[in-house]
Amino acid sequence: MEENAVKEKILSGAEELFMRFGIRSLSMDDLARHLGMSKKTLYQHVPDKDELVLLVARSLIDRNKALAESIRKEARNPVEELAKISTCIRSAMESLNPSVLFDLQKFHQRAWNAWLDFKRGYLRESIVRLLKQGIEQGYIREDIDPEVMASMRIELVQLAFNSELFSGNRYSLSDLQEQLYDHFVYGLVTDKGRKLYQKYKSQTNQSITIL
């Protein structure tokens, strides 16, 4: 197997385990066993766990950027873009261990900084752009400040990971994120935008039910 292919296998396997079990609980021994390779081979491609977490984080960020750009190009208007983002958020959160962000912040500062750069840079700018377009087209209220709302949306993402607010098995992460996202959207849209958003959401739910 070529070197690049081996490294991709390592990153893919690590991401799968991180998402399922969290980061702190996973050791390099666990990963080597999961991949069916020796620790020596693993360390030839990744020097330590901190570097591995950073590489996985960067890979996830790059894929998120690519997905966001794809949604932006395919959406017919800002409201459809908002609805498609909602579907992607729910899908992503269904397989994510809630401890992942805490583990990043507590134990892997470089990966955490990469996440902060992504959300404060690309993600924030994308939300501001989307809201401004929505205002111009009459879907988003004119009296909102896109800069303020973008900052709030970013913090709402992280709010769902707060175990002090949402503890135990009462809430699923995907349900929490969807409710917070819908609350955010409904607080922004005009009547015209609300009706269209509900239409797109209904179509999405129907397609999920059929599948």
C-alpha positions in Angstrom: 0.0 0.0 0.0 1.4 3.4 -1.0 2.4 5.8 1.8 -0.4 8.3 1.1 -3.0 5.5 1.1 -1.7 4.2 4.5 -1.9 7.7 6.0 -5.4 8.2 4.7 -6.4 4.8 6.2 -4.9 6.0 9.6 -6.8 9.3 9.5 -10.0 7.7 8.5 -9.8 5.0 11.2 -8.9 7.6 13.8 -11.7 9.8 12.9 -14.2 7.0 13.1 -13.0 6.0 16.6 -12.9 9.7 17.8 -16.4 10.3 16.6 -17.7 7.1 18.3 -15.8 7.1 21.6 -14.3 10.6 22.0 -10.6 11.5 21.8 -9.2 11.1 25.3 -10.3 7.5 25.7 -8.6 6.3 22.5 -5.0 5.3 22.6 -2.6 4.7 19.8 -2.7 1.0 20.7 -6.4 1.0 20.2 -6.0 2.6 16.8 -3.3 0.2 15.7 -5.5 -2.7 16.7 -8.5 -1.2 14.9 -6.5 -0.7 11.7 -4.8 -4.1 11.9 -1.3 -2.7 11.8 1.6 -2.6 14.1 2.4 0.4 16.3 5.7 0.7 14.5 3.9 1.2 11.2 1.5 3.7 12.8 4.3 5.8 14.3 6.1 5.8 10.9 3.3 7.9 9.6 2.1 9.8 12.7 4.7 10.8 15.3 2.2 11.0 18.3 -1.5 11.3 19.2 -1.5 15.1 19.3 -0.3 15.3 15.7 -2.9 12.7 14.8 -5.7 14.7 16.3 -4.5 17.8 14.5 -4.4 16.0 11.2 -7.9 14.6 11.7 -9.2 18.0 12.7 -7.7 19.6 9.6 -9.2 16.9 7.4 -12.6 17.5 8.9 -12.4 21.2 8.4 -11.4 20.8 4.8 -14.3 18.5 4.1 -16.7 20.9 5.9 -15.5 23.8 3.7 -15.9 21.7 0.6 -19.4 20.7 1.6 -20.4 24.3 2.5 -19.2 25.4 -0.9 -21.1 22.6 -2.6 -24.3 23.6 -0.8 -23.8 27.3 -1.7 -23.5 26.5 -5.4 -26.5 24.2 -5.5 -28.9 26.2 -3.4 -31.4 28.3 -5.4 -31.7 31.0 -2.7 -30.4 31.7 0.8 -33.3 29.9 2.5 -32.7 26.7 0.6 -29.0 27.0 1.7 -30.2 27.4 5.3 -32.4 24.3 5.0 -29.6 22.2 3.4 -27.2 23.2 6.2 -29.8 22.1 8.8 -29.9 18.6 7.2 -26.1 18.4 7.2 -25.8 19.4 10.8 -28.3 16.8 11.9 -26.5 14.1 9.9 -23.1 15.1 11.3 -24.2 15.2 14.9 -25.9 11.8 14.8 -22.5 10.0 14.9 -20.6 12.5 17.0 -19.6 11.8 20.6 -20.4 15.0 22.7 -17.0 14.8 24.4 -15.0 15.5 21.3 -15.0 19.3 21.6 -14.2 19.1 25.3 -11.3 16.7 24.6 -9.9 19.0 21.9 -10.1 22.1 24.2 -8.6 20.3 27.2 -5.9 18.1 25.7 -5.1 19.1 22.1 -4.5 22.8 21.9 -3.3 22.9 18.3 -6.3 21.1 17.0 -8.6 23.3 19.1 -6.9 26.4 17.7 -7.5 25.0 14.2 -11.2 24.7 15.0 -11.3 28.2 16.5 -9.7 29.6 13.3 -12.2 27.8 11.2 -15.3 29.0 13.1 -14.1 32.5 13.6 -12.9 32.9 10.1 -14.4 30.9 7.3 -17.6 29.8 9.1 -18.4 33.3 10.4 -17.7 34.9 7.1 -20.0 32.4 5.4 -22.9 33.1 7.7 -22.5 36.9 7.3 -22.5 36.5 3.5 -25.6 34.3 3.6 -27.5 36.7 5.9 -26.7 39.7 3.7 -27.9 37.9 0.7 -31.1 36.9 2.5 -31.7 40.5 3.5 -31.2 41.7 -0.1 -33.7 39.1 -1.4 -36.3 39.8 1.3 -35.9 36.4 3.1 -34.1 37.8 6.2 -35.2 40.7 8.3 -33.6 44.0 7.5 -33.3 45.0 11.1 -30.8 42.3 12.1 -27.0 42.8 12.2 -25.4 40.0 10.2 -22.1 40.3 12.1 -23.9 39.9 15.5 -26.1 37.1 14.3 -23.1 35.2 12.8 -21.2 35.4 16.2 -24.3 34.2 18.0 -24.8 31.2 15.6 -21.3 30.1 16.1 -21.7 30.1 19.9 -25.0 28.2 19.6 -23.2 25.3 18.0 -20.9 25.0 21.0 -23.8 25.5 23.5 -25.2 22.1 22.7 -22.0 20.5 23.9 -22.4 22.0 27.4 -23.0 19.0 29.7 -24.0 21.3 32.6 -27.0 22.5 30.6 -27.8 19.4 28.7 -26.8 16.4 30.7 -27.7 12.7 30.7 -29.5 10.8 28.0 -32.5 13.2 27.9 -31.2 15.0 24.8 -29.5 13.7 21.7 -26.9 16.0 20.3 -28.5 15.9 16.8 -31.9 17.0 18.3 -30.3 19.8 20.3 -28.4 21.2 17.4 -31.5 21.0 15.2 -33.6 22.9 17.7 -31.0 25.5 18.3 -30.5 26.0 14.6 -34.2 26.2 13.8 -34.6 28.7 16.7 -31.8 30.8 15.1 -33.4 30.7 11.6 -36.9 31.5 12.7 -35.6 34.5 14.6 -34.1 35.9 11.4 -36.6 35.2 8.6 -39.3 37.4 7.3 -42.8 35.8 6.7 -41.7 35.1 3.1 -38.6 33.4 4.4 -40.4 31.4 7.1 -42.8 29.9 4.6 -40.1 28.9 2.2 -37.9 27.5 5.0 -40.8 25.4 6.3 -41.4 24.1 2.8 -37.8 23.0 2.3 -37.7 21.4 5.8 -40.9 19.5 5.0 -39.5 18.2 1.8 -36.3 17.1 3.6 -38.2 15.3 6.3 -40.4 13.5 3.8 -37.3 12.3 1.8 -35.7 11.0 5.1 -38.9 9.2 6.0 -39.2 7.5 2.7 -35.6 6.3 2.9 
